[in-house]
Amino acid sequence: MKKLLAIMMALALILTGLVGVATAQEMSVEEVIKAAEQMTNEELFRKAIEESNGKVLYGIGNSSRGKTAGASFVALLQSMDPSYTGVIEWSQPKSNSIFTTLNADIKSANHIYSMTLIQDGNQIQSKMLNTGNLLNFIPKEWREAEGVDLEKNGYPLTLQTLNKVFMFNNVGGNSFTNCWDFVAEGQRPLFMGVNSELVGKNFLYMLTHETYANYLKDAYDALSAEQQAYFAPIIEEVAPDTAYLGLEAENAKYALAYIRLWCEQYNEETDDGPISNTLVSKSAQGQTGLLVYSKLRSVEESPEASVNNITVAAYQDDYTGIGGYAYKHYLQVVKTSPLPWTACAFIAYMTTTQEGFSAWGKDIGGYSANPACNQDHSQDGYVDGVNVFDAKNDRGYDWWLSAQGGQLVVEDPAYCAQVSFDLGDWIDMIVGSR
């Protein structure tokens, strides 16, 4: 009898274990995310070790630095369990093909990608979030961290905010003290084409939002009567378009005028790197541009080129109006993720630890949505205690987004998706007729 009882108990334990395994395996990605959002980082990291030991997590993103962060994360898991042999493989597809790649993977019979680091709020909202192809995960330790703005950066989850800022070549004493100066008669600001990097198009969409249309109206009011006289007819000419474009902002006509002038006049470049290289050159007197702030980090100083040949427009005490554009990198779990626990753990690592964010946080112009992960770059222009390159002294996220500071136009995926259908065609018509 005792022997029979022992056998029955052993069988019961085995069956219980099998049920437990089956239950774990049957959890949907959505259920994993729901459970993961209640876990500490350590609990998540243990789940990742259990799930992905000996396996490969495939991630895809708009930033190549995901590879660096992935190697750091694997090293952390190995420090917790020396027997861990998981790997993170990271890919960065060209231009906008990331959406095509992800959608193809989701529809396939053999799913590869577990998570993504992705940009372009408009397409993310319309193609990925509204369809349920990407799922939002908010780490518990991120949600509870001091200074985190859940409403602004949680839906979808933001890894970082990056800024594209107005700059101009100051050789020869040229001055640009108002954001309307960049679309004044004869100006040709350097800019990546609106359809080559779509975050630039989102910048134009966002100008029509009430907050930023008001910024433009206030900057217009600060112009001289002579300057206003040039812009006023254009503003009135586009005013009727606000109705059929469905724009509700009181000052939307100022935004449309700015958009039209920008699209008619900008000098298209393929990348922000060449824009930076041009602007810092002595030969680029009076040239302007809207480009990623962090590009200044890679300028090679020479007799012909220097960071000191450019001025960050918003850093001028007498500057008025928007200082540029803030767009975001978002972290999402793919709805068909083969390794959802590991994906959630990796996301938690990048958003809650300084080590996880360091691949991006080491440079000016990139700001974690978790203030604890940011590094101080306010003196990056100092050499041996002397302020040599003032343009590289980053004033930080709070200053850049403040109405009293940089007045950046901030990407809102939902708003971009709301206005993009008609406004996108309107912009394309202008660009197409250049």
C-alpha positions, -999 to +999 in steps of 0.1 A: +000+000+000+028+024+009+046+016-023+014+022-043+008+055-026+043+066-033+039+058-070+006+077-071+021+107-055+050+106-079+026+105-108+007+134-094+038+155-091+048+147-127+013+155-140+013+188-120+046+197-135+034+189-170+003+210-165+025+238-152+047+236-183+017+234-206+001+264-189+033+284-193+036+274-229+000+283-236+002+318-223-004+343-250+020+372-256-006+395-242-008+374-210+029+374-207+030+412-209+002+415-183+021+393-159+055+409-167+042+444-159+038+433-122+073+419-119+105+435-106+135+436-129+152+407-111+120+385-115+119+394-152+155+387-158+151+352-142+122+345-165+143+356-194+171+332-184+146+304-181+129+311-214+158+320-237+188+299-224+204+284-255+182+304-278+184+335-300+162+366-295+159+385-327+153+422-324+149+448-351+152+486-349+159+520-363+190+523-342+221+501-346+229+507-309+204+480-300+232+455-308+254+472-281+226+472-256+218+435-264+254+424-257+253+443-224+220+426-214+233+391-222+263+398-201+240+408-172+220+375-175+253+356-176+264+373-144+232+360-128+235+325-143+270+316-157+254+287-176+232+311-196+240+308-234+213+330-249+221+354-277+205+386-290+207+392-327+200+428-338+192+441-373+187+476-386+168+476-420+171+504-444+148+534-443+111+525-438+114+488-446+111+479-409+073+481-411+072+458-441+096+434-425+077+432-392+043+428-409+057+400-431+071+382-401+038+385-382+019+370-411+044+342-417+041+307-403+076+309-387+079+340-365+114+354-360+112+388-343+104+392-306+107+430-301+114+462-319+129+497-313+110+518-338+104+554-349+079+573-370+049+578-347+024+582-376+031+547-391+035+531-357+000+543-347-017+535-380+001+504-391+012+487-359-008+499-328-042+503-344-038+469-359-025+452-327+006+441-345+028+456-318+020+454-281+029+479-254+048+467-223+054+491-194+080+478-169+070+480-133+103+497-123+100+522-151+064+531-142+074+536-105+106+556-112+108+592-101+101+618-128+086+594-153+057+608-173+034+578-180+009+598-200+035+614-224+059+585-227+041+553-218+017+549-247+036+537-266+066+532-243+094+556-251+130+546-249+143+581-258+134+614-272+158+628-298+159+663-311+164+678-345+173+715-340+177+746-361+213+755-366+230+781-388+265+788-400+277+819-382+308+827-403+304+863-415+281+873-388+247+860-401+219+861-377+187+840-374+168+850-342+133+839-351+120+806-364+104+824-393+138+835-405+144+800-417+116+803-442+122+839-452+126+848-488+157+833-503+164+808-475+172+772-484+175+752-451+192+719-453+168+691-445+163+654-451+134+650-475+099+646-461+095+612-477+130+599-472+128+601-434+092+603-424+099+617-389+106+649-408+071+648-422+057+642-387+074+674-377+053+692-403+021+674-392+027+685-356+031+721-365-007+722-370-013+711-334-028+739-313+003+741-290+027+746-319+005+766-341+003+791-312+041+790-309+043+800-346+017+828-342+036+842-312+069+841-332+052+858-361+039+886-339+075+892-327+086+900-363+091+935-376+063+950-397+084+946-428+090+909-421+053+904-414+044+921-447+063+893-466+045+864-448+010+879-443-002+873-479+009+836-477-008+831-444-041+844-458-037+824-490-035+791-471-062+801-445-091+784-464-072+751-465-075+747-428-111+737-431-109+710-457-078+696-440-098+693-408-074+714-387-090+726-355-062+749-341-072+785-340-038+795-355-036+766-380-031+791-409+002+801-395+013+765-394+002+759-430+020+789-442+052+778-425+048+742-439+043+755-474+073+778-473+095+751-458+085+725-484+090+749-512+124+761-501+143+734-482+174+720-498+171+682-496+199+660-483+200+622-479+211+622-443+218+645-413+255+636-414+262+655-447+241+684-434+263+686-404+294+684-424+282+712-447+271+735-419+304+734-399+324+744-430+338+779-434+325+780-469+288+776-458+283+812-447+247+819-440+236+783-446+209+769-422+196+735-414+173+713-393+192+683-382+198+658-353+217+676-325+239+647-317+256+649-352+278+676-336+296+649-316+313+635-347+326+668-362+363+665-369+379+698-361+401+713-388+411+748-402+382+745-426+355+729-403+346+735-367+316+732-343+323+768-336+313+777-371+277+770-362+252+784-338+223+764-322+195+789-329+176+783-297+207+788-275+206+825-284+192+848-257+172+868-282+158+838-301+120+836-306+099+806-316+103+769-321+139+755-317+133+723-336+116+690-334+115+662-308+108+627-321+110+594-302+122+559-303+096+535-291+101+500-276+074+474-285+068+437-282+058+419-315+024+402-311+039+369-324+070+371-303+087+337-299+104+349-267+081+374-250+095+371-215+130+379-228+117+407-249+100+423-219+131+418-198+153+434-224+129+464-227+130+468-189+168+467-189+170+495-215+144+517-198+153+514-161+190+511-159+218+535-169+238+507-182+209+496-205+205+531-219+242+540-221+244+530-258+222+561-265+228+582-233+265+587-240+257+614-265+241+648-265+206+651-279+192+618-267+170+617-235+157+587-218+121+588-207+134+577-173+154+606-159+175+583-137+191+568-169+203+601-183+238+614-183+248+650-178+260+666-211+258+702-200+296+706-203+304+684-233+319+714-250+345+719-223+381+709-228+403+709-197+378+730-179+375+756-206+343+761-227+357+755-262+327+743-281+296+760-266+272+745-291+279+710-276+268+720-241+234+703-241+208+721-220+189+689-214+154+674-220+135+698-197+149+729-212+145+718-248+108+709-243+099+739-222+079+768-236+105+791-219+134+771-234+138+753-267+101+752-275+106+719-294+077+705-314+070+671-299+058+641-319+024+627-309+017+595-328-021+597-324-022+633-337+001+625-366-021+596-376-052+618-373-041+645-397-017+626-420-042+614-446-052+648-460-023+669-448+002+644-462-013+647-497-013+685-493+024+684-484+033+660-512+016+683-537+039+712-526+070+691-527+061+676-560+057+710-576+091+723-564 
